Amino acid sequence: MFKPIPVAIGLRYLRAKRRNGFISFISLASILGIALGVTVLITTLSVMSGFQREIRDRMLQMTAHATVSAAGDAMQDWPHAVMVATQDKRVAGAAPYVDSQALLKGARNQPAIVRGVIPAEEKKVSVLADKMKRGSLDSLAPGSFNVVLGQELALWLGVSVGDNVVVMLADERSTPMGAMPSIKRFKVSGIFEAGYNEIDKGLAVVNMSDLQRVLKMGDGVTGVRLKLHDMDQSWNVARDLAENLRGPYRISDWTSENANLYSSLKMEKTVMGILLSLIIAMGAFNLVSSQVMLVTDKQADIAILRTLGLTPRGVMQVFMVQGSLIGIIGTVLGVVGGVLLTINLESILGLIESTFNITLLPADVYYITGLPYDLQGGDVAVIAMIALVMSFLATLYPAWRAARTDPAEALRYE
């Protein structure tokens, strides 16, 4: 098969046994450095993506994908809003809710959000009923004034099922004594664990009619919560619903309500990727060293090629091909190693834990029992491209130096 002369010579240099064994060692170190950098970067970003997905899934199990709420006073015609929402094929479920900031008093005080729901309807938009550790969501019957607390919130308040908590709601009432908060005693009828600290420590759930009575809202609600088949369409669905209702409504979705969290996670992943890319850069610097030493070692060969008619550009291409092949080999090994390591990472961590009798990810600290990962093809492709570009750039200076070799000077003492 026909091959261009620079490619043929570059391949021959790559396969040939070099006179200087140290050059071969540096080239091997370059391949291993690039492969190690690619492997570590793929594995690290996959694990970080897995944690992001785990946080998102745990949070969205308990919160709405999108929300349509009243811009001013309470939403009165919420049954119509629920009906319009459920007619949209993009909506998997819709349910009304009432939210209010409150201070809960038990053995200690703790601010939290008190959410009024209809238990039968709440199951359409969240998995709260499946997250119950003690008691049942169905215990929130109208007029019972029962409350279901997050596990961390219950521990902080020092209460359990059957105990009472005093709820001081932020909605103030005017009295002869001045502005007074709405205060009501609720009985703890259940405890849930969402696996997400902000929810477990900051949410109390009561029956919607009970909260409406305390807040004197009548039949009004704060808004309607939506669960979607495709959460990435949350903003568009909420906007379309608000337009169909033809009223002054405020819309929000999970991306806007948790913008700071996801921005920080994205920034952390980006910074980690940049820092770990330095490992690939170290392999590229080793490639520069090996190529410079190879050029010095091949001075006589370069001079002979020049006298046989190979142009300086051809000489440059010879060493660019040879160096680029080293980068390609390292990148391929790194991609294969990174994918295999990521897929088997949980088994490897399990082996380490059983061998050394340690727990690397305690469930009571991280709320997870395994190591999540999300191996994304886009991330792998970007990492491979970065490694290949760094390897290609690392060949430019040695190849340029080889092209400047003077044949007469190189052959003077041969």
Secondary structure per residue as TSV (DSSP state, phi and psi in degrees):
chain	resnum	aa	ss	phi	psi
A	1	M	-	360.0	134.8
A	2	F	-	-69.6	135.1
A	3	K	-	-131.6	140.1
A	4	P	-	-57.5	146.4
A	5	I	H	-56.1	-47.5
A	6	P	H	-59.4	-37.8
A	7	V	H	-67.4	-43.1
A	8	A	H	-62.6	-43.8
A	9	I	H	-69.0	-40.5
A	10	G	H	-60.9	-42.7
A	11	L	H	-64.8	-37.1
A	12	R	H	-66.7	-41.0
A	13	Y	H	-62.4	-35.4
A	14	L	H	-69.9	-36.1
A	15	R	H	-84.9	-26.1
A	16	A	S	-69.1	147.7
A	17	K	-	-81.5	118.7
A	18	R	-	-80.5	151.8
A	19	R	S	-68.0	-36.2
A	20	N	-	-95.0	106.9
A	21	G	H	-65.6	-25.8
A	22	F	H	-65.9	-35.1
A	23	I	H	-63.3	-42.7
A	24	S	H	-61.8	-39.2
A	25	F	H	-64.1	-42.9
A	26	I	H	-64.8	-39.7
A	27	S	H	-63.4	-43.0
A	28	L	H	-62.5	-40.0
A	29	A	H	-64.0	-35.2
A	30	S	H	-64.5	-45.8
A	31	I	H	-60.4	-46.8
A	32	L	H	-66.6	-36.5
A	33	G	H	-64.4	-45.3
A	34	I	H	-65.1	-43.9
A	35	A	H	-62.3	-42.4
A	36	L	H	-64.1	-44.5
A	37	G	H	-61.1	-44.3
A	38	V	H	-65.0	-42.7
A	39	T	H	-61.4	-49.3
A	40	V	H	-63.8	-40.7
A	41	L	H	-66.8	-42.8
A	42	I	H	-62.6	-46.3
A	43	T	H	-65.0	-44.8
A	44	T	H	-64.6	-47.3
A	45	L	H	-66.7	-33.2
A	46	S	H	-66.2	-41.4
A	47	V	H	-67.4	-41.1
A	48	M	H	-64.6	-39.9
A	49	S	H	-64.2	-36.8
A	50	G	H	-64.3	-41.8
A	51	F	H	-65.9	-39.7
A	52	Q	H	-60.8	-44.2
A	53	R	H	-64.0	-40.1
A	54	E	H	-64.5	-43.9
A	55	I	H	-62.5	-44.9
A	56	R	H	-62.2	-45.6
A	57	D	H	-65.7	-41.8
A	58	R	H	-66.1	-37.7
A	59	M	H	-70.3	-43.3
A	60	L	H	-75.5	-15.1
A	61	Q	H	-65.7	-27.1
A	62	M	H	-110.3	-12.9
A	63	T	S	-118.7	166.0
A	64	A	-	-80.5	148.3
A	65	H	S	-68.8	-35.8
A	66	A	E	-149.7	155.6
A	67	T	E	-137.7	135.8
A	68	V	E	-118.6	117.2
A	69	S	E	-128.1	164.4
A	70	A	E	-69.3	138.8
A	71	A	S	-73.2	-29.2
A	72	G	S	-125.3	-98.2
A	73	D	S	-73.0	-176.1
A	74	A	-	-66.2	151.9
A	75	M	B	-79.5	116.4
A	76	Q	S	-88.7	-42.2
A	77	D	-	-92.5	50.8
A	78	W	H	-70.5	-29.9
A	79	P	H	-59.8	-36.4
A	80	H	H	-66.7	-39.5
A	81	A	H	-63.3	-40.8
A	82	V	H	-65.0	-40.7
A	83	M	H	-64.1	-44.9
A	84	V	H	-63.0	-40.1
A	85	A	H	-65.1	-43.7
A	86	T	H	-70.3	-17.0
A	87	Q	T	-77.3	-15.5
A	88	D	S	-79.6	125.2
A	89	K	T	-65.5	-19.1
A	90	R	T	-79.5	-13.1
A	91	V	E	-96.5	125.7
A	92	A	E	-87.9	-26.2
A	93	G	E	-169.9	154.4
A	94	A	E	-143.6	143.4
A	95	A	E	-153.0	143.3
A	96	P	E	-78.4	161.7
A	97	Y	E	-155.1	161.0
A	98	V	E	-129.8	126.4
A	99	D	E	-117.0	143.8
A	100	S	E	-154.7	138.3
A	101	Q	E	-71.4	143.2
A	102	A	E	-151.5	163.2
A	103	L	E	-115.4	120.0
A	104	L	E	-98.1	135.5
A	105	K	E	-119.8	120.0
A	106	G	S	-129.7	-127.3
A	107	A	S	-66.5	-30.1
A	108	R	S	-133.2	168.6
A	109	N	E	-99.8	147.8
A	110	Q	E	-154.4	124.1
A	111	P	E	-71.7	146.4
A	112	A	E	-161.2	168.4
A	113	I	E	-93.8	126.7
A	114	V	E	-98.9	122.0
A	115	R	E	-115.6	126.3
A	116	G	E	-94.8	127.0
A	117	V	E	-134.7	163.0
A	118	I	-	-99.1	112.1
A	119	P	H	-50.8	-42.6
A	120	A	H	-66.5	-34.9
A	121	E	H	-81.9	-30.0
A	122	E	H	-62.6	-30.0
A	123	K	T	-64.8	-16.8
A	124	K	T	-80.8	-19.6
A	125	V	T	-121.0	-9.8
A	126	S	-	-150.8	170.2
A	127	V	-	-107.1	28.5
A	128	L	G	-55.7	-40.3
A	129	A	G	-62.9	-31.2
A	130	D	G	-81.3	-13.8
A	131	K	G	-96.9	6.4
A	132	M	E	-70.0	125.9
A	133	K	E	-91.3	-35.9
A	134	R	E	-141.0	143.5
A	135	G	E	77.7	-167.3
A	136	S	-	-143.2	148.5
A	137	L	G	-66.8	-28.6
A	138	D	G	-68.2	-9.5
A	139	S	G	-71.4	-11.0
A	140	L	-	-83.6	66.3
A	141	A	-	-80.3	150.2
A	142	P	T	-58.7	132.7
A	143	G	T	83.8	-4.9
A	144	S	S	-80.9	-23.2
A	145	F	-	50.6	45.5
A	146	N	E	-93.1	159.8
A	147	V	E	-139.0	142.8
A	148	V	E	-111.1	127.4
A	149	L	E	-111.7	152.2
A	150	G	E	-68.0	151.5
A	151	Q	H	-61.1	-44.5
A	152	E	H	-65.9	-37.4
A	153	L	H	-65.1	-42.6
A	154	A	H	-63.4	-40.8
A	155	L	H	-64.4	-41.1
A	156	W	H	-67.2	-39.9
A	157	L	H	-74.8	-16.4
A	158	G	T	72.8	36.0
A	159	V	-	-124.5	162.3
A	160	S	-	-139.9	-178.0
A	161	V	T	-59.9	129.6
A	162	G	T	101.7	-18.3
A	163	D	-	-82.9	165.9
A	164	N	E	-107.7	146.9
A	165	V	E	-129.5	145.0
A	166	V	E	-96.3	126.7
A	167	V	E	-109.6	119.1
A	168	M	E	-105.8	107.5
A	169	L	E	-84.9	149.6
A	170	A	E	-70.7	-18.7
A	171	D	E	-71.5	112.2
A	172	E	E	-91.2	143.7
A	173	R	E	-111.2	142.2
A	174	S	E	-83.0	127.1
A	175	T	E	-133.6	169.6
A	176	P	T	-58.4	-21.1
A	177	M	T	-88.7	0.0
A	178	G	E	108.2	-167.4
A	179	A	E	-72.7	126.0
A	180	M	E	-126.7	139.7
A	181	P	E	-73.0	155.6
A	182	S	E	-77.4	124.4
A	183	I	E	-121.0	133.8
A	184	K	E	-149.1	142.3
A	185	R	E	-93.3	126.5
A	186	F	E	-116.2	152.4
A	187	K	E	-103.2	130.6
A	188	V	E	-72.5	118.6
A	189	S	E	-114.9	-1.7
A	190	G	E	-172.7	158.8
A	191	I	E	-134.2	132.1
A	192	F	E	-119.1	160.5
A	193	E	-	-134.2	109.0
A	194	A	-	-85.3	-20.4
A	195	G	S	82.7	13.4
A	196	Y	-	-132.6	116.7
A	197	N	H	-59.3	-40.7
A	198	E	H	-63.3	-31.4
A	199	I	H	-82.0	-44.3
A	200	D	H	-64.0	-27.1
A	201	K	H	-107.0	-7.1
A	202	G	H	-126.9	14.9
A	203	L	E	-134.4	131.7
A	204	A	E	-126.1	135.9
A	205	V	E	-118.1	131.1
A	206	V	E	-130.1	173.4
A	207	N	E	-70.3	141.7
A	208	M	H	-63.5	-40.2
A	209	S	H	-66.6	-34.2
A	210	D	H	-64.4	-43.6
A	211	L	H	-69.7	-35.1
A	212	Q	H	-62.2	-39.2
A	213	R	H	-65.9	-42.8
A	214	V	H	-66.6	-39.3
A	215	L	H	-86.4	-4.6
A	216	K	T	54.8	49.9
A	217	M	-	-95.6	-4.7
A	218	G	T	68.5	-130.0
A	219	D	T	-96.8	6.3
A	220	G	-	-75.1	155.5
A	221	V	B	-130.6	165.6
A	222	T	S	-69.2	-39.6
A	223	G	E	175.5	-164.9
A	224	V	E	-123.2	131.0
A	225	R	E	-98.8	141.5
A	226	L	E	-121.4	138.9
A	227	K	E	-113.2	129.8
A	228	L	E	-113.2	157.7
A	229	H	S	-72.1	-33.9
A	230	D	S	-126.0	104.1
A	231	M	G	-64.5	-21.4
A	232	D	G	-70.8	-12.1
A	233	Q	G	-97.9	14.9
A	234	S	H	-59.4	-46.0
A	235	W	H	-66.0	-43.0
A	236	N	H	-64.6	-41.0
A	237	V	H	-65.4	-46.1
A	238	A	H	-62.7	-40.0
A	239	R	H	-64.9	-43.3
A	240	D	H	-64.3	-38.5
A	241	L	H	-65.5	-43.4
A	242	A	H	-62.2	-38.0
A	243	E	H	-68.3	-37.9
A	244	N	H	-68.9	-30.8
A	245	L	H	-76.5	-18.9
A	246	R	T	54.9	55.4
A	247	G	S	-148.8	170.1
A	248	P	-	-77.7	87.3
A	249	Y	E	-115.0	153.7
A	250	R	E	-107.6	134.0
A	251	I	E	-116.6	150.1
A	252	S	E	-153.1	160.5
A	253	D	E	-139.8	176.8
A	254	W	H	-65.3	-26.7
A	255	T	H	-73.5	-38.8
A	256	S	H	-76.9	-35.8
A	257	E	H	-70.6	-24.3
A	258	N	T	-122.5	33.4
A	259	A	H	-60.7	-42.0
A	260	N	H	-64.8	-40.6
A	261	L	H	-62.1	-48.9
A	262	Y	H	-72.3	-29.6
A	263	S	H	-66.2	-41.6
A	264	S	H	-68.1	-39.2
A	265	L	H	-65.8	-40.3
A	266	K	H	-66.2	-41.1
A	267	M	H	-65.4	-40.2
A	268	E	H	-62.0	-42.2
A	269	K	H	-65.3	-40.1
A	270	T	H	-65.7	-46.3
A	271	V	H	-63.7	-41.8
A	272	M	H	-62.9	-39.2
A	273	G	H	-63.5	-41.2
A	274	I	H	-65.0	-43.9
A	275	L	H	-64.7	-43.2
A	276	L	H	-73.0	-19.6
A	277	S	H	-65.4	-20.1
A	278	L	H	-64.1	-26.6
A	279	I	H	-65.2	-42.0
A	280	I	H	-64.4	-38.4
A	281	A	H	-62.3	-36.4
A	282	M	H	-63.5	-41.9
A	283	G	H	-62.5	-36.5
A	284	A	H	-67.1	-38.4
A	285	F	H	-64.8	-38.4
A	286	N	H	-62.4	-34.9
A	287	L	H	-65.0	-39.6
A	288	V	H	-59.9	-45.8
A	289	S	H	-61.6	-46.0
A	290	S	H	-65.3	-37.7
A	291	Q	H	-70.5	-37.7
A	292	V	H	-63.6	-42.8
A	293	M	H	-67.5	-35.2
A	294	L	H	-65.5	-41.8
A	295	V	H	-60.6	-43.3
A	296	T	H	-63.1	-39.8
A	297	D	H	-69.9	-27.4
A	298	K	T	-102.5	23.8
A	299	Q	H	-57.2	-44.4
A	300	A	H	-66.2	-41.6
A	301	D	H	-62.3	-41.1
A	302	I	H	-63.2	-42.7
A	303	A	H	-62.6	-42.0
A	304	I	H	-64.3	-42.9
A	305	L	H	-61.2	-38.6
A	306	R	H	-65.7	-41.0
A	307	T	H	-69.3	-24.0
A	308	L	T	-82.9	-2.6
A	309	G	T	111.2	2.0
A	310	L	-	-73.3	128.3
A	311	T	-	-74.9	161.1
A	312	P	H	-56.0	-35.6
A	313	R	H	-64.4	-39.1
A	314	G	H	-64.8	-40.9
A	315	V	H	-61.3	-42.6
A	316	M	H	-61.5	-40.3
A	317	Q	H	-66.1	-33.6
A	318	V	H	-57.0	-49.6
A	319	F	H	-79.4	-25.4
A	320	M	H	-68.2	-40.5
A	321	V	H	-63.0	-46.2
A	322	Q	H	-64.0	-44.5
A	323	G	H	-69.8	-38.6
A	324	S	H	-64.6	-35.2
A	325	L	H	-64.2	-37.3
A	326	I	H	-61.5	-43.3
A	327	G	H	-64.1	-40.0
A	328	I	H	-64.9	-43.0
A	329	I	H	-61.9	-46.4
A	330	G	H	-62.1	-40.3
A	331	T	H	-66.3	-44.4
A	332	V	H	-62.2	-45.7
A	333	L	H	-61.1	-39.4
A	334	G	H	-66.7	-42.1
A	335	V	H	-64.0	-46.4
A	336	V	H	-62.4	-45.2
A	337	G	H	-64.7	-40.6
A	338	G	H	-64.5	-43.3
A	339	V	H	-64.9	-46.1
A	340	L	H	-64.4	-41.3
A	341	L	H	-65.0	-41.7
A	342	T	H	-63.7	-45.3
A	343	I	H	-63.7	-36.0
A	344	N	T	-102.5	12.7
A	345	L	H	-64.0	-41.1
A	346	E	H	-64.6	-38.0
A	347	S	H	-67.0	-38.3
A	348	I	H	-65.1	-44.0
A	349	L	H	-64.8	-37.1
A	350	G	H	-62.9	-38.9
A	351	L	H	-65.9	-40.2
A	352	I	H	-64.4	-43.3
A	353	E	H	-63.9	-41.0
A	354	S	H	-73.0	-32.3
A	355	T	H	-71.6	-44.7
A	356	F	H	-101.1	2.2
A	357	N	T	55.5	50.4
A	358	I	-	-129.8	163.9
A	359	T	-	-119.1	110.3
A	360	L	S	-77.9	-31.8
A	361	L	S	-129.5	82.9
A	362	P	-	-61.4	132.0
A	363	A	H	-65.7	-30.2
A	364	D	H	-76.0	-12.2
A	365	V	H	-99.9	-46.4
A	366	Y	H	-100.9	-2.5
A	367	Y	S	60.9	17.8
A	368	I	-	-135.0	155.0
A	369	T	S	-107.1	-8.5
A	370	G	S	-136.1	-176.5
A	371	L	-	-105.8	106.1
A	372	P	-	-74.8	147.6
A	373	Y	-	-144.7	153.3
A	374	D	-	-136.4	93.6
A	375	L	-	-79.4	104.0
A	376	Q	-	-99.7	129.1
A	377	G	H	-61.2	-33.7
A	378	G	H	-63.8	-42.1
A	379	D	H	-63.9	-43.0
A	380	V	H	-61.7	-42.5
A	381	A	H	-64.7	-42.2
A	382	V	H	-64.3	-43.5
A	383	I	H	-62.3	-45.1
A	384	A	H	-61.9	-40.0
A	385	M	H	-65.1	-41.7
A	386	I	H	-60.6	-44.9
A	387	A	H	-62.7	-42.8
A	388	L	H	-66.6	-40.7
A	389	V	H	-65.1	-43.8
A	390	M	H	-61.4	-40.9
A	391	S	H	-65.4	-41.4
A	392	F	H	-64.5	-44.1
A	393	L	H	-64.3	-32.8
A	394	A	H	-67.5	-19.5
A	395	T	H	-87.8	-12.3
A	396	L	H	-66.7	-48.2
A	397	Y	H	-66.1	-48.6
A	398	P	H	-59.7	-39.4
A	399	A	H	-66.7	-40.1
A	400	W	H	-63.9	-38.5
A	401	R	H	-66.2	-38.0
A	402	A	H	-65.5	-37.7
A	403	A	H	-65.8	-23.5
A	404	R	T	-89.1	4.5
A	405	T	-	-64.8	131.4
A	406	D	-	-88.8	116.6
A	407	P	H	-58.3	-42.4
A	408	A	H	-63.9	-42.2
A	409	E	H	-68.3	-37.8
A	410	A	H	-69.6	-32.1
A	411	L	H	-95.1	0.0
A	412	R	T	-58.8	-41.5
A	413	Y	T	-107.3	12.4
A	414	E	-	-82.1	360.0
